[in-house]
């Protein structure tokens, strides 16, 4: 296990809970990062089709991001991970890169669920 604390992280805010305990709240808690693969692994990219991770990300978001009931960002990314794990396999002339899998991952420091909303109608005046 490696510590990933930066010196500035110790300067975060603190919240007191009813029990009297205090716990640090990171200075940047609302962070979400998606990766095509975990660190140290190759991400596949077809010269004509592009990245299967980005393709699957777009497919899942197009289908579910604005669906009813609403789906949150973590749910959407879990679907991307699942579909990549179960439906994607590389096709290559090089035997070392043929019939391989790719498993995306994400890091979430979100403290609430994140939902997407439809774009505002451009004819509607803004406050």
ABEGO torsion letter per residue (X at the ends): XBBABBAAAAABBBBBBAAGBBBBBBABABBBBBBABBBGBBBBBBAAAEBAAAAAAAAAAAAAAABOBBBBAAAAAAAAAAAAAAABBBBBABAAABGBBBBBBBBBABABBBBBBBBBBAABBBX
